[in-house]
Structure formats: C-alpha cells, structure tokens
C-alpha cells in the first residue's frame, strides 16, 4: 500500500505539472513527417516499402548532400518516391506502430500529444518497481529516482509526436534488467535485457550505445555472446525486417553521420555554449543532484551498489558523447541520456542517506523532491505554451484556396506541415528570396505562400491574380 500511494502521488504531481504543457497547434516540422509516415500504413512501415534503395540513397547523398545549394534534392527525391524511411527521418518503425494503432480513432493533435505521456509514466513504473527489487534496503531509492525522472523539466515538457519517450522506456527496461542480471546471475534477466535493447534499436538509431554496453557485459560470461547476438538479430528481424533485409539501419547511421559531420546546424541555429547554458538554467536542480551523486558515487557508495549501477552510468556517458554535436534549445534531445543519470543519482543519494535516522532521511527526500518540483513549476511558468497563430491560419488559407492537384511553392519550413494535411497538393520549398526566384523561373506554380505573418497566399495562374490572406 505504501508503494501504491507513493506511485499515485508521483504520477498525480506529474499530471498537474504536464496539464498545461500539451501543444495544441497543428503538426509541423518533424511531427508532420511522422504523421505522413503513419498515413502510409502498417505494411509500408513494417517492410520499408516504398523507399530509396541503399545504392540510390548513397549516390544522392554524395552528389547533393555536401552542397547547400543542391541539398534539397535529396528531400525532393525522397518525397517524390514517397519514401517511408525518409518520413520517419530514418528512425526505426516501432514508435510508428504506436501511432498506427491510434490512427483509427481520428484523435486531434492535443489528444495525440497528451497520449505521449503514457511512455514516461510507464517508465516511472519500471524505475520504481525496479528500484524496489534491486535495492530493497535503500528505502528512498524508488521515490527519489522516480521523482527525479518524472518531474524533471525535459520529461514534463516533451510531449511532441516523436519516438524519444518510447526509446527511454526500452533503454531503462534493458539497463535495469542488466543490473538485475548482474545482481542475481540469472540468465532470464539478461536475455530479456537483450530483447529490450533490440526494441530500443528499432525505435531510435542511437541505441548503438546501449548495444555497446550490453556487448561489454558479455565479457563477464562470453558463453552468452553467440546466443545474445542471435536473439538480438532475431528480435530486430521480427520487429523491423527491413533493418537487415533492405539495410535500412545502414541508412539511419549514414544519415546520422551526415548530420554530425557535414551539416553545420541541423538542429537549429544554437551554439554549443548556448545549448548547455539552456540545459543548466532550465534544470539546475537535476544537474545539482547529478553533481552531488557523481561525487558520492566514489566516496560514499558501497561496492555492491557501485557495481550494479555501472551499466547505467556507462550508457549515460556514452550517449552524452554521441549527442554532443546536437546543439538545440529543445529539451527533448536530453531524453536519451538524462534519465539514466537521474536514475543513478536517485539511487546514490538514497544509498548515502540509508544510515540516517528515519526522520532525517524522510526530510531529505521530501526536500529534494520539493526543490525539483519548485524548479519545474517555475520553468513551466517562465516558458508558457502560447497558442500559435500562424500555423492554423496557413492551413485555413491553403484549404480555402482549393489547391488539390495543383502546384504550390511554400517556405521550406512549412512544407512538411502542408504536405501532411494536404497530400494531394504538389509542393516545392524555398529557403530565401533567391531560391524562390530561381524556382519561379524554372517551374510553373499555381500559387505561392509567403513566409511570415499575416499569412498571404498568391495565385500565380495566368487566369487569376486573386490572393488569399488572413487578416
């Protein structure tokens, strides 16, 4: 009953924090492409058909990917081919199975995003029950670890249509099963960890760090290596056959390398220093707890606890290194590495307090949770979710223009959204005035959408000079 009450309280506070953080505007940017991938159906996402063959993908990338003036060619070719892996941004299909299961319900954007919180709540249940099983004598570990993860600002803020929260669920499941396997020596926990890692691999391509951690673990018992590799490959084959049969996973890692090595600012015009300034100022309590736990890990933790926690710490560190190139103001991109650190921090802090008197341990636990709650509450009010005026008005304007089957020239940032809501319109995108002029010279368009606000859509057909606009 104590555990049920604690979990209910943690989840209830999270619901209060998250209720005003759910975006209600139309799907745009990445979300719009993900919805387009979902619209292509189960078979397309399971088999990765249609999609560019790996040879054509590489040739197009080599010929156009390094030149900014022709970089849009890859995007145009992929959209022209209705490449399902392109619309998934080369992520695995597992998260899209979730979206496909919701598609028959015809849910609106706000409800779909609200349902994304299913994954952090499920992850919290894993963390809490896992801590109870792994550390039964560290009374505060389940509460501290769960609250540090679920009440952290990145977790509360991240409800976009994106696979990151589901990825966290599989990562935490795999790592806690590895920890349980270390603790008990039972093979069943290890093989369940391998299956969970394969599911993470089919969700987000950065699961390579998780696979590396599991590979290191096999050195404790090399007899498991062959069986583990077969189980991993078989699980991936069952969940995402195209990963092996069409080399879709190779596409994912080639594109990841392209973003990291070729593109200057693929995640936004934010510097490395500004990215980390935002991360520290938005989540100061989390980082303070992590710093304290890092020191206490070496000076106050017993050897048994340190040994069990090592896979968590190693995974978090490796994933942080892999994502150092991701400079962005979006908190979502901290999710692949931060939860593993927060789980570790909760256990280390609780382990340090284990010898304290119960009333002091309770006071410290409540104090840490209160500080975390106060900071996340303050961040929510400092960065309120304001309604987007332009996005719904763009859709209203395009709908009123009745452009089905027509050609429309749009700002490139608007292209994924308009394509998602109006797939029958033929779209071309432009970044600046120069590219817009070039496109108008080379091709004929029925209409053109201007950037900015108020929304202005111009008819370009020779029979009409009528403009649609929103006041």
C-alpha positions in Angstrom: 0.0 0.0 0.0 2.9 2.4 0.8 4.3 1.8 -2.7 0.9 2.3 -4.4 0.4 5.6 -2.5 3.9 6.8 -3.4 3.4 6.0 -7.1 0.0 7.6 -7.2 1.4 10.8 -5.6 4.3 10.9 -8.0 2.1 10.4 -11.1 -0.5 12.8 -9.7 2.0 15.6 -9.3 3.3 14.9 -12.8 -0.2 15.2 -14.2 -0.6 18.6 -12.6 2.8 19.8 -14.0 2.1 18.5 -17.5 -1.5 19.5 -18.0 -0.7 23.0 -19.4 2.4 21.7 -21.4 0.5 19.9 -24.1 0.8 21.6 -27.5 -2.4 22.1 -29.4 -1.2 23.6 -32.7 -1.1 21.6 -36.0 1.6 19.0 -36.6 4.7 20.8 -38.0 8.3 20.1 -38.9 9.3 16.6 -37.6 5.8 15.8 -36.3 4.2 16.4 -39.7 6.6 14.0 -41.4 6.0 11.4 -38.7 2.2 11.7 -39.3 2.8 11.3 -43.1 4.7 8.1 -42.4 1.8 6.9 -40.3 -0.6 7.6 -43.1 1.3 5.2 -45.4 0.1 2.3 -43.3 1.3 -0.8 -41.5 2.8 -2.7 -44.4 4.9 0.3 -45.6 6.3 0.9 -42.2 7.0 -2.8 -41.5 8.7 -3.5 -44.8 10.1 0.0 -45.6 8.4 0.0 -49.0 8.4 2.3 -50.8 11.9 3.7 -50.0 15.0 4.6 -51.9 17.3 1.6 -52.4 20.5 1.9 -50.4 22.6 2.5 -53.6 20.4 5.4 -54.8 20.3 6.8 -51.3 24.2 6.9 -51.1 24.6 8.3 -54.6 22.1 11.1 -54.0 23.7 11.9 -50.6 27.2 12.0 -52.1 26.2 14.1 -55.1 23.9 16.6 -53.3 24.3 16.3 -49.6 27.6 18.3 -49.3 26.4 21.3 -51.4 23.9 23.5 -49.6 22.6 24.8 -52.9 21.5 21.3 -54.0 20.9 19.8 -50.6 17.1 20.0 -51.1 17.4 17.5 -54.0 17.6 14.5 -51.5 14.4 15.7 -49.8 12.6 16.2 -53.1 13.6 12.8 -54.4 12.5 11.1 -51.2 9.2 12.9 -51.2 8.6 12.2 -54.9 9.3 8.5 -54.2 7.0 8.6 -51.0 10.0 7.2 -49.1 8.6 5.9 -45.8 12.0 5.9 -44.1 12.5 9.5 -45.1 9.2 10.5 -43.5 10.3 8.6 -40.3 13.6 10.5 -40.5 15.3 7.2 -40.8 14.2 6.1 -37.3 13.0 2.6 -36.7 9.3 1.8 -37.0 8.4 0.8 -33.5 7.1 4.1 -32.4 5.1 4.4 -35.7 3.3 1.1 -34.8 2.0 3.0 -31.8 0.8 5.9 -34.0 -0.7 3.5 -36.4 -2.7 1.8 -33.6 -4.2 5.2 -32.7 -4.9 6.3 -36.3 -8.4 4.7 -36.5 -9.6 6.8 -33.5 -9.0 10.1 -35.5 -7.8 11.9 -32.5 -7.0 15.6 -32.6 -3.4 16.9 -32.2 -3.7 17.8 -28.5 -5.1 14.4 -27.6 -2.4 12.6 -29.6 0.3 14.6 -27.8 -1.3 14.0 -24.4 -1.1 10.3 -25.0 2.7 10.6 -25.4 2.8 10.9 -21.7 1.9 7.2 -21.4 5.5 6.4 -22.0 7.1 8.4 -19.2 4.5 7.2 -16.8 5.3 3.6 -17.8 9.0 4.3 -17.5 8.4 5.6 -14.0 6.6 2.4 -13.1 9.7 0.5 -14.3 12.0 2.7 -12.3 10.0 2.4 -9.1 9.4 -1.3 -9.2 13.0 -1.9 -10.4 14.5 0.0 -7.5 12.3 -1.9 -5.1 13.6 -5.2 -6.5 17.2 -4.1 -6.9 17.7 -2.1 -3.8 15.3 -3.4 -1.2 17.3 -2.0 1.7 17.6 1.5 0.2 14.2 2.8 1.2 14.2 6.2 -0.6 15.7 5.0 -3.9 12.3 4.2 -5.6 10.8 7.6 -4.7 13.9 9.7 -5.4 14.7 8.0 -8.7 11.1 8.2 -9.9 10.6 11.8 -9.0 14.0 12.9 -10.4 13.0 11.4 -13.8 9.3 12.1 -14.0 9.3 15.6 -12.5 12.3 16.8 -14.5 11.7 19.6 -16.9 12.7 17.7 -20.0 10.3 14.9 -19.2 7.4 17.2 -18.4 8.0 19.4 -21.4 8.5 16.7 -24.1 5.1 15.6 -25.5 5.8 16.1 -29.2 4.9 13.3 -31.6 8.4 11.8 -31.5 10.0 8.4 -30.6 12.2 9.7 -27.8 10.0 8.9 -24.8 9.3 5.4 -26.0 13.0 4.9 -26.6 13.7 5.9 -22.9 11.2 3.2 -21.8 13.1 0.4 -23.6 16.5 1.8 -22.6 15.6 1.9 -18.9 14.0 -1.6 -19.1 17.1 -3.0 -20.7 19.5 -1.4 -18.3 17.5 -2.4 -15.2 17.4 -6.0 -16.5 21.1 -5.9 -17.0 21.5 -4.7 -13.4 19.2 -7.4 -12.1 21.2 -10.0 -14.1 24.4 -8.7 -12.5 22.9 -8.9 -9.1 21.3 -12.4 -9.4 23.3 -14.1 -12.1 20.0 -15.4 -13.6 20.1 -15.7 -17.4 16.4 -14.9 -18.0 17.0 -11.3 -16.9 20.0 -11.0 -19.3 18.0 -12.3 -22.3 15.1 -10.0 -21.5 17.6 -7.1 -21.5 18.8 -8.2 -25.0 15.2 -8.2 -26.3 14.6 -4.7 -24.7 17.8 -3.4 -26.3 16.6 -4.8 -29.7 13.3 -2.9 -29.3 15.2 0.3 -28.5 17.3 -0.3 -31.6 14.1 -0.5 -33.6 13.0 2.8 -32.1 15.9 5.2 -32.3 19.3 4.7 -34.0 21.4 6.0 -31.1 20.7 2.7 -29.4 24.2 1.7 -30.6 25.5 2.9 -27.2 23.1 0.6 -25.4 24.2 -2.3 -27.6 27.8 -1.5 -26.8 27.1 -1.6 -23.1 25.5 -5.0 -23.4 28.4 -6.1 -25.5 30.8 -5.2 -22.7 28.6 -7.1 -20.3 29.1 -10.3 -22.2 32.8 -10.3 -21.2 31.5 -11.4 -17.8 30.1 -14.6 -19.4 31.4 -15.0 -23.0 29.3 -18.1 -23.5 26.3 -15.8 -23.8 27.7 -13.8 -26.7 26.6 -16.0 -29.6 23.1 -16.7 -28.1 22.7 -13.0 -27.3 23.7 -11.9 -30.8 21.2 -14.4 -32.4 18.4 -13.3 -30.0 19.1 -9.6 -30.8 19.1 -10.1 -34.5 16.0 -12.3 -34.4 14.1 -9.7 -32.4 15.1 -6.9 -34.8 14.1 -9.2 -37.7 10.7 -9.7 -36.2 10.1 -6.1 -35.3 11.8 -4.4 -38.3 12.8 -6.9 -41.0 13.9 -4.1 -43.4 16.7 -3.2 -40.9 18.6 -6.2 -42.2 16.9 -7.2 -45.4 16.9 -3.7 -47.0 19.8 -2.3 -45.0 17.5 0.4 -43.6 19.6 0.6 -40.4 22.6 1.4 -42.5 20.7 4.3 -44.0 19.9 5.6 -40.5 23.6 5.6 -39.4 24.8 7.1 -42.7 22.3 9.9 -42.3 23.3 10.4 -38.6 26.9 10.6 -39.7 25.9 13.1 -42.4 24.2 15.4 -39.9 27.1 15.2 -37.4 29.9 15.7 -39.9 28.6 17.6 -42.9 25.7 19.8 -41.8 26.6 22.9 -39.9 23.4 23.4 -37.7 21.0 20.6 -38.5 19.1 21.0 -35.2 18.8 24.8 -35.2 20.9 28.0 -35.1 22.0 27.4 -31.5 25.7 27.2 -30.4 27.2 24.6 -28.2 27.6 27.0 -25.3 24.0 28.3 -25.6 22.7 24.7 -25.7 24.3 23.9 -22.4 23.5 27.2 -20.8 19.8 26.5 -21.5 20.1 22.9 -20.2 21.7 24.0 -17.0 19.4 27.0 -16.4 16.3 25.1 -17.2 17.1 22.1 -15.0 19.5 23.4 -12.3 18.2 21.0 -9.5 18.6 18.0 -11.7 22.2 18.9 -12.6 23.0 19.8 -8.9 21.7 16.4 -7.8 23.8 14.7 -10.6 26.9 16.6 -9.5 26.4 15.6 -5.9 25.7 12.0 -6.9 28.8 11.8 -9.0 30.9 12.7 -6.0 29.1 10.5 -3.6 29.3 7.5 -6.1 33.0 7.3 -5.4 33.2 8.4 -1.7 30.1 7.1 -0.1 28.5 4.3 -2.1 29.3 0.7 -1.2 31.0 -1.5 -3.7 27.9 -3.7 -4.4 25.8 -0.6 -5.3 28.5 0.8 -7.5 28.9 -2.5 -9.3 25.2 -2.7 -10.0 24.9 1.0 -11.2 27.9 0.9 -13.6 25.9 -0.1 -16.7 23.6 3.0 -16.1 26.5 5.4 -15.7 28.4 4.0 -18.7 25.3 4.1 -21.0 24.6 7.7 -20.0 28.2 8.9 -20.5 28.5 7.2 -23.9 25.1 8.6 -25.1 26.0 12.0 -23.9 29.2 11.8 -26.0 27.3 10.7 -29.1 24.9 13.6 -28.8 27.4 16.3 -28.0 27.0 17.5 -31.6 23.3 18.0 -31.1 23.0 21.8 -30.4 19.4 22.7 -29.9 17.2 24.6 -27.4 14.7 21.7 -27.5 14.7 19.7 -24.1 13.6 16.5 -25.9 17.2 15.8 -27.0 18.3 15.3 -23.4 16.0 12.4 -23.0 18.3 9.7 -24.5 20.9 10.2 -21.8 19.5 12.2 -18.9 17.0 9.6 -17.4 19.9 7.0 -16.9 21.8 9.7 -15.0 18.8 10.7 -12.9 18.0 7.1 -12.0 21.6 6.6 -10.9 21.5 9.8 -8.9 18.4 8.8 -7.1 19.9 5.5 -6.0 23.2 7.1 -5.0 21.6 9.8 -2.9 19.2 7.4 -1.3 22.1 5.0 -0.6 24.0 7.8 1.1 21.0 8.5 3.4 20.5 4.9 4.3 22.3 5.1 7.7 20.5 8.3 8.7 17.7 8.3 11.2 14.3 7.8 9.5 13.0 11.3 10.2 16.2 12.9 8.7 16.0 10.6 5.7 12.4 11.5 5.1 13.1 15.2 5.5 16.0 15.0 2.9 13.9 13.0 0.5 11.0 15.4 0.7 13.3 18.4 0.5 14.9 17.1 -2.8 11.5 16.4 -4.3 10.3 19.8 -3.2 13.2 21.6 -4.8 12.8 19.6 -8.0 9.0 20.4 -8.1 9.6 24.1 -7.4 12.1 24.4 -10.2 10.0 22.6 -12.8 6.9 24.6 -11.8 9.0 27.8 -12.2 10.3 26.7 -15.6 6.7 25.9 -16.8 5.6 29.4 -15.8 8.7 31.1 -17.3 8.2 29.3 -20.6 4.4 29.1 -21.1 2.9 27.3 -24.1 1.4 30.1 -26.1 -1.1 29.4 -29.0 0.4 29.5 -32.4 -1.4 31.9 -34.7 0.3 31.4 -38.0 0.2 27.6 -38.3 -3.6 27.0 -38.2 -4.1 30.1 -40.4 -1.7 28.6 -43.0 -3.9 25.5 -43.1 -7.1 27.5 -43.3 -5.7 29.7 -46.1 -4.5 26.7 -48.1 -7.8 24.9 -47.6 -9.8 27.9 -48.8 -7.7 28.1 -52.0 -8.8 24.6 -53.1 -5.4 23.6 -54.5 -5.9 19.8 -54.7 -3.8 18.5 -57.6 -2.2 22.0 -58.0 1.5 23.1 -57.6 2.2 25.3 -54.6 5.5 27.0 -53.7 6.0 27.4 -50.0 8.6 28.3 -47.4 10.6 25.1 -46.7 9.7 25.1 -43.0 6.0 25.0 -43.9 6.4 22.1 -46.4 6.1 19.1 -44.1 3.0 20.5 -42.4 1.2 21.4 -45.6 2.1 18.0 -47.1 0.8 16.2 -44.1 -2.6 17.9 -44.1 -2.9 18.2 -47.9 -1.0 15.3 -49.5 -2.7 15.8 -52.9 -1.0 19.2 -53.4 2.3 19.1 -55.2 4.7 21.2 -53.1 8.1 22.8 -53.6 10.0 24.6 -50.9 12.3 27.6 -50.7 14.6 29.0 -48.0 15.2 32.6 -49.1 14.2 35.1 -51.8 17.0 34.0 -54.1 15.8 30.3 -54.1 12.2 31.5 -54.5 13.1 33.5 -57.6 15.1 30.5 -59.1 12.2 28.2 -58.6 9.7 30.6 -60.2 12.0 30.9 -63.2 12.5 27.1 -63.6 8.9 25.9 -62.9 5.3 26.8 -63.1 3.3 27.1 -60.0 -0.4 27.7 -59.4 0.1 29.5 -56.1 2.8 30.7 -53.8 2.8 31.1 -50.0 4.8 33.9 -48.5 6.7 33.5 -45.2 5.8 35.4 -42.1 2.6 36.7 -40.6 -0.1 37.7 -41.6 -0.5 34.7 -43.9 -0.5 35.6 -47.6 -1.1 33.1 -50.5 -0.8 34.4 -54.0 -2.4 32.9 -57.1 0.1 32.5 -59.9 -2.0 31.0 -62.6 -2.5 33.2 -65.7 -6.3 33.2 -65.4 -6.4 34.8 -61.9 -4.4 37.2 -59.8 -6.5 36.7 -56.7 -4.7 36.5 -53.3 -5.9 34.6 -50.3 -4.8 36.1 -47.0 -5.6 36.1 -43.3 -6.0 39.5 -41.5 
